[in-house]
Amino acid sequence: MKCAAHPQVETNLRCGKCGKPICPKCLVQTPVGAKCPDCAKLYKLPTYRVSTKYYLRAVGTALGMAVVCGVIWGVVGGLLSFKLFVPIFFFNLLLGPAVGYAIGEVVSISVNRKRGKGLAAVAGIAVAISYLVSIFLPWGLIFGFHLLDLLALALGIFVAVTRLR
């Protein structure tokens, strides 16, 4: 017999459901025996099957959280810098990951704990938007941009992405 998918390979194996000849390369071992890929119906795990409805929900939630977290990020960073009369560069290294965690967790909850690269990208973009909101607040432009802000932003994106990957 020749394999149905690989005609150059001889085999004695057959699918346990449909009886089609299969080679060891095609074989899918299931609890009830060897099956061909068609009969085994290999699907992604439900956690990683994300529909358009979930993506729309994730984008809406991420944008809302980006604005809220951006305002909080800007207010907290601005107030601390203003009260102490010294720009606190290192405080952003804590605020960035905190914003990333908050956005990643809320997006995860809104999509019923689903995961995937698309959802991780949505959360990462939301953290970047959050940072932009924080620096475009009136006092955010006064205190300016610092190089450590990019590190804080990168840490925030990393945390958000790992929550949804």
C-alpha positions as CSV (number, residue, x, y, z in Angstrom):
1,M,0.0,0.0,0.0
2,K,1.0,3.6,-0.6
3,C,0.3,6.5,1.8
4,A,-2.6,8.6,0.7
5,A,-0.7,11.9,1.4
6,H,2.8,10.7,0.4
7,P,2.4,8.3,-2.6
8,Q,6.2,7.5,-2.6
9,V,6.0,6.0,0.9
10,E,4.9,2.4,1.4
11,T,3.0,1.6,4.5
12,N,0.9,-1.0,6.3
13,L,-0.8,1.5,8.6
14,R,-4.5,2.5,8.1
15,C,-6.6,5.2,9.8
16,G,-8.6,3.7,12.6
17,K,-11.7,5.7,11.5
18,C,-11.8,5.9,7.7
19,G,-9.3,3.1,6.8
20,K,-7.2,5.4,4.6
21,P,-3.5,4.3,4.3
22,I,-1.2,6.6,6.3
23,C,2.5,6.6,6.8
24,P,4.3,7.4,10.1
25,K,4.7,11.0,9.1
26,C,0.9,11.5,8.7
27,L,0.0,9.4,11.7
28,V,-1.8,11.2,14.6
29,Q,-1.9,9.2,17.7
30,T,-5.2,9.5,19.6
31,P,-6.5,7.8,22.7
32,V,-8.5,5.4,20.5
33,G,-5.7,4.6,18.1
34,A,-3.9,6.0,15.0
35,K,-5.8,8.3,12.7
36,C,-5.2,10.3,9.6
37,P,-4.9,14.1,10.1
38,D,-8.4,14.6,8.6
39,C,-10.1,12.3,11.0
40,A,-8.1,13.5,14.0
41,K,-9.3,17.1,13.4
42,L,-6.4,18.9,14.9
43,Y,-7.6,22.2,16.3
44,K,-5.9,24.9,18.3
45,L,-6.6,24.9,21.9
46,P,-9.8,26.9,22.8
47,T,-7.6,29.4,24.7
48,Y,-5.9,30.4,21.5
49,R,-8.9,30.4,19.3
50,V,-9.8,34.1,19.2
51,S,-12.7,35.3,17.1
52,T,-13.3,38.8,15.7
53,K,-15.7,39.5,18.5
54,Y,-13.0,39.0,21.0
55,Y,-10.5,41.2,19.1
56,L,-13.1,44.0,18.9
57,R,-13.7,43.6,22.7
58,A,-9.9,43.6,23.3
59,V,-9.3,46.8,21.2
60,G,-12.1,48.7,22.9
61,T,-10.9,47.7,26.4
62,A,-7.3,48.4,25.6
63,L,-8.0,51.9,24.3
64,G,-10.1,52.7,27.3
65,M,-7.4,51.4,29.7
66,A,-4.7,53.2,27.7
67,V,-6.4,56.6,28.2
68,V,-7.2,55.9,31.9
69,C,-3.7,54.5,32.7
70,G,-2.1,57.3,30.7
71,V,-3.8,60.0,32.7
72,I,-2.9,58.2,35.9
73,W,0.7,57.8,34.7
74,G,0.9,61.4,33.8
75,V,-0.8,62.7,37.0
76,V,1.3,60.6,39.4
77,G,4.5,61.3,37.6
78,G,3.8,65.0,37.2
79,L,2.7,65.4,40.9
80,L,5.8,63.7,42.2
81,S,8.0,65.7,40.0
82,F,6.3,69.0,40.9
83,K,6.1,68.4,44.6
84,L,9.8,67.4,44.9
85,F,11.0,69.9,42.4
86,V,13.2,67.2,41.0
87,P,12.3,65.1,38.0
88,I,12.0,61.5,39.2
89,F,13.3,59.5,36.3
90,F,13.4,56.2,38.1
91,F,9.8,56.3,39.3
92,N,8.8,55.8,35.7
93,L,10.6,52.4,35.7
94,L,7.9,51.3,38.2
95,L,5.0,53.1,36.6
96,G,5.7,51.6,33.1
97,P,5.5,47.9,34.2
98,A,2.5,48.7,36.5
99,V,0.6,50.2,33.5
100,G,1.6,47.2,31.4
101,Y,0.3,44.8,34.0
102,A,-3.0,46.6,34.4
103,I,-3.6,46.8,30.7
104,G,-2.6,43.2,30.1
105,E,-4.8,41.9,33.0
106,V,-7.9,43.9,32.1
107,V,-7.7,43.0,28.4
108,S,-7.2,39.3,29.4
109,I,-10.3,39.4,31.6
110,S,-12.3,41.2,28.9
111,V,-11.6,38.4,26.4
112,N,-12.3,35.6,28.9
113,R,-8.6,34.8,29.5
114,K,-7.9,34.0,25.8
115,R,-4.4,34.4,24.6
116,G,-2.5,34.9,21.4
117,K,-0.1,37.0,19.5
118,G,-2.8,39.3,18.2
119,L,-4.1,40.1,21.7
120,A,-0.5,40.6,22.9
121,A,0.0,43.1,20.1
122,V,-3.2,45.0,21.1
123,A,-2.0,45.2,24.7
124,G,1.5,46.4,23.7
125,I,0.1,49.1,21.4
126,A,-2.2,50.2,24.3
127,V,0.8,50.6,26.6
128,A,2.5,52.8,24.0
129,I,-0.7,54.9,23.6
130,S,-0.9,55.2,27.4
131,Y,2.6,56.6,27.5
132,L,1.7,59.1,24.7
133,V,-1.3,60.2,26.7
134,S,0.9,60.7,29.8
135,I,3.4,62.9,28.1
136,F,0.8,65.0,26.2
137,L,-0.9,66.1,29.4
138,P,-0.1,69.8,30.1
139,W,2.5,69.1,32.8
140,G,3.9,66.2,30.9
141,L,5.3,68.6,28.2
142,I,6.8,70.8,30.9
143,F,8.9,68.1,32.5
144,G,9.9,66.8,29.1
145,F,11.0,63.5,27.7
146,H,13.8,61.5,29.3
147,L,15.8,58.5,28.0
148,L,14.7,56.3,30.9
149,D,11.1,56.8,29.8
150,L,11.9,54.6,26.8
151,L,13.1,51.9,29.1
152,A,10.0,52.3,31.2
153,L,7.8,52.0,28.1
154,A,9.7,48.9,26.9
155,L,9.2,47.3,30.3
156,G,5.5,48.1,30.3
157,I,5.1,46.6,26.8
158,F,7.0,43.5,27.8
159,V,4.8,43.0,30.9
160,A,1.6,43.5,28.9
161,V,2.7,41.2,26.1
162,T,3.7,38.4,28.4
163,R,0.3,38.6,30.1
164,L,-1.4,37.7,26.8
165,R,1.1,35.6,25.0
